[in-house]
Amino acid sequence: MQIEGKRVLLTGGSSGIGRAIAAALLEKGAHVVITGRRRDVLDAAVGELQARGGTVHAIGADVSDPAGRAAMLDGVLEHLGGLDMLVNNAGGVRAGRLEETTEAEIRAMVEVDLLAPIFLTRAALPALRASGDGLIVDVASAIALIGIPFYATYAAVKAGLARFDEALRRELVGEGVRVLTVYPGATDTPMMRTSRAGPEVGFTKEPAEAVAQAVVAAVLADAFEVVRGGEVRAQMIALNRTDPLALDRRFADLKPALAEAVRDHAAL
């Protein structure tokens, strides 16, 4: 898919991976509408992105709210006159032991990380079909591929999004709309600021810009997935299929340190 001139709606675009993807798409000539809940942060992001050149607009709305999703679609059609690419990036996380995670926190992850992208995609499909060259990009997580202790609910919703993408990709074959799933690893973003997990427990953070460049490359190549983490991640994914108990043993050794490192990790 060529990016120049494409009309993009990108949720959670005020910071982190979302803002980095917006910047990378703008550099390739896309026209972008970003969304977010905090107007001040959103306006700051727009100012920074506009300084790079290109067309960028912002819509302050909550992706978990039906009215917010409607405002996003109405806004992108008003600002850009159509929609070629939907990037479902907005997300939230609460780590820790399951029994210490509140029902409200669990529901928030389900709403924002799974239901919101499903509902927004459903609502956006007519506009994407009308494009004739539509693309849905969903930002999942490497935790969707390898379940990590203390991220049970987050793993569930991100894995659910990944399987949603797989099924929808096959549902839309030959209909002018493709699906791309992105599996970032630990990334240096505001979402990770409350996590103290580092390389000693397997969390080596990469810049959000590296993820964004990989996404752009995948869009240009008509790929269906982006898996970050290099050969180490690929080996873990393979081991998780062939000998999952080996990973159980590895995580058992890391559990005490990991529990302490992520117990305050929250971004909802």
C-alpha positions in Angstrom: 0.0 0.0 0.0 1.3 3.4 -0.9 1.0 5.9 2.0 1.2 9.2 0.2 -2.2 10.9 0.2 -3.8 8.3 2.4 -6.3 9.5 4.9 -5.7 8.1 8.4 -7.6 7.9 11.7 -5.2 7.0 14.6 -6.4 6.5 18.1 -4.2 7.2 21.1 -2.1 9.4 18.9 -1.0 12.0 21.5 2.0 10.1 22.8 4.1 7.0 22.6 3.8 4.5 19.8 0.7 6.3 18.4 2.4 9.7 18.1 5.5 8.0 16.6 3.3 6.2 14.0 1.6 9.5 13.2 4.9 11.2 12.6 6.2 8.3 10.4 3.0 8.3 8.3 3.1 12.1 7.9 6.7 11.9 6.6 5.4 9.5 3.9 2.8 12.0 2.8 -0.3 10.7 4.7 -3.1 13.0 6.0 -3.7 12.1 9.7 -6.3 12.6 12.3 -5.2 11.7 15.8 -7.4 11.1 18.8 -6.9 11.1 22.6 -8.7 11.8 25.9 -6.5 14.6 27.3 -7.0 17.8 25.2 -3.8 19.5 26.4 -1.6 16.5 25.6 -3.4 16.1 22.2 -2.9 19.8 21.3 0.8 19.6 22.2 1.2 16.5 20.0 -0.5 18.3 17.1 1.8 21.2 17.4 4.8 19.0 17.3 3.5 16.9 14.4 2.5 20.0 12.4 6.1 21.4 12.8 7.3 18.4 10.8 4.9 19.3 7.9 1.9 17.6 6.6 -1.8 17.6 7.4 -2.8 16.6 10.9 -5.9 17.2 12.9 -7.0 16.2 16.4 -10.2 15.0 18.0 -10.6 14.9 21.7 -12.6 11.8 22.5 -12.6 8.6 24.5 -12.4 5.5 22.4 -14.3 3.4 25.0 -17.3 5.7 24.7 -19.8 5.1 21.8 -20.3 8.8 21.4 -16.5 9.3 21.3 -16.1 6.7 18.6 -18.8 8.4 16.5 -17.1 11.8 17.0 -13.9 10.3 15.7 -15.4 8.9 12.5 -17.5 12.1 11.9 -14.4 14.1 12.4 -12.1 12.2 10.0 -14.8 12.4 7.3 -15.2 16.1 7.9 -11.5 16.9 8.0 -10.2 14.5 5.3 -13.3 13.6 3.3 -12.9 9.9 3.7 -10.9 7.1 5.3 -8.2 4.8 3.9 -6.4 3.6 7.1 -7.7 3.0 10.6 -5.0 2.6 13.3 -6.3 1.2 16.5 -3.5 2.1 18.9 -5.2 3.4 22.1 -4.7 1.0 25.0 -4.4 0.6 28.7 -2.7 -1.8 31.1 -2.8 -2.7 34.8 -0.2 -5.3 35.8 -0.1 -7.3 39.0 -1.6 -10.5 40.5 -5.1 -11.2 39.2 -6.7 -11.3 42.6 -5.2 -7.9 43.4 -6.5 -6.4 40.2 -9.9 -4.6 40.6 -13.0 -5.4 38.6 -12.9 -1.8 37.3 -9.3 -2.2 36.1 -10.2 -5.5 34.4 -13.2 -4.0 32.7 -11.2 -1.0 31.6 -8.7 -3.2 29.8 -11.4 -5.2 28.1 -13.2 -2.0 27.0 -10.2 -0.1 25.7 -7.9 -2.8 24.4 -10.5 -5.2 22.9 -14.1 -3.9 22.6 -13.2 -0.4 21.4 -11.1 -1.5 18.4 -13.7 -4.0 17.5 -16.5 -1.5 17.6 -14.6 1.3 15.9 -13.5 -1.1 13.1 -17.1 -2.2 12.6 -18.2 1.4 12.3 -15.3 2.4 10.0 -15.7 -0.5 7.5 -18.1 1.3 5.2 -15.7 4.2 4.8 -12.7 1.8 4.4 -14.6 -0.2 1.7 -15.4 3.0 -0.1 -11.7 3.8 -0.2 -11.1 0.8 -2.4 -7.7 0.4 -0.8 -8.4 0.3 2.9 -6.2 -0.9 5.8 -6.9 -1.6 9.5 -3.8 -1.5 11.7 -4.2 -2.9 15.2 -1.5 -2.5 17.8 -1.6 -5.6 20.0 1.4 -6.7 22.1 4.1 -9.3 22.2 2.3 -10.5 25.4 -0.4 -11.7 23.0 2.1 -14.2 21.7 3.7 -15.2 25.0 1.8 -14.9 28.2 3.7 -13.2 30.9 3.1 -13.6 34.6 1.2 -10.7 36.2 -0.3 -9.6 32.9 -3.1 -12.2 32.7 -5.9 -9.8 31.7 -3.8 -7.7 29.4 -2.6 -10.9 27.7 -6.1 -12.0 27.2 -7.4 -8.9 25.6 -4.4 -8.4 23.3 -4.5 -12.1 22.3 -8.2 -11.6 21.6 -7.5 -8.6 19.4 -4.9 -10.6 17.5 -7.3 -13.4 16.8 -10.0 -10.9 15.9 -7.6 -9.5 13.3 -6.8 -13.0 12.0 -10.4 -13.8 11.5 -11.3 -10.4 10.0 -8.3 -10.5 7.7 -9.7 -13.7 6.2 -13.2 -12.4 6.2 -12.2 -9.4 4.1 -10.0 -11.2 1.6 -10.6 -9.8 -1.9 -12.9 -7.0 -0.6 -10.4 -4.1 -0.7 -9.6 -3.9 3.0 -6.6 -5.5 4.6 -5.6 -6.0 8.2 -2.2 -5.6 9.8 -1.4 -6.7 13.4 1.5 -5.2 15.3 3.1 -6.9 18.2 5.4 -4.5 20.0 7.7 -5.6 22.8 8.6 -3.4 25.7 8.7 0.1 24.3 10.0 3.4 25.8 6.6 5.2 26.1 4.6 7.0 28.9 2.6 3.8 29.2 5.7 2.1 30.6 6.8 4.8 33.1 5.3 3.1 36.1 7.0 -0.2 35.3 10.4 -0.9 36.8 10.9 -4.0 34.7 14.2 -4.0 32.9 16.5 -6.4 31.0 17.1 -8.5 34.1 13.5 -9.8 33.8 13.3 -9.7 30.0 12.1 -6.2 29.4 14.5 -4.4 27.1 12.8 -1.3 25.9 13.1 0.0 22.3 12.2 3.5 21.1 8.7 4.1 19.9 10.2 5.4 16.6 11.6 2.0 15.9 8.2 0.4 16.2 6.7 3.1 14.0 9.3 2.6 11.2 8.6 -1.1 11.3 4.8 -0.4 10.9 5.4 1.9 7.9 7.6 -0.7 6.3 4.9 -3.4 6.8 2.3 -1.1 5.3 4.4 -0.5 2.3 5.1 -4.2 1.9 1.4 -5.2 2.3 2.5 -7.4 5.3 -0.1 -8.8 7.7 2.0 -8.6 10.9 4.9 -6.9 12.7 6.6 -8.8 15.5 9.2 -6.9 17.4 12.0 -8.4 19.5 14.2 -9.8 16.9 15.7 -13.3 17.0 15.4 -13.6 20.8 11.6 -13.0 20.6 11.3 -15.4 17.7 13.0 -18.1 19.7 10.8 -17.6 22.6 7.7 -17.8 20.4 8.9 -21.0 18.9 9.8 -22.5 22.4 6.3 -21.5 23.6 4.8 -23.7 21.0 7.2 -26.7 21.2 8.1 -26.7 24.9 5.9 -24.3 26.9 6.9 -25.9 30.2 10.4 -24.7 29.6 9.1 -21.1 29.6 7.1 -21.9 32.7 10.3 -22.9 34.4 12.1 -19.7 33.2 9.3 -17.5 34.5 9.2 -19.3 37.8 12.8 -18.2 38.4 11.9 -14.6 37.5 8.6 -14.4 39.4 9.8 -12.7 42.6 11.8 -10.0 40.8 9.1 -9.6 38.1 6.3 -9.3 40.6 8.1 -6.5 42.4 9.1 -4.7 39.1 5.6 -4.5 37.7 3.3 -4.2 40.8 2.8 -0.5 40.1 2.5 -0.7 36.4 -0.7 1.0 35.5 -1.8 3.2 32.6 -5.6 3.2 32.3 
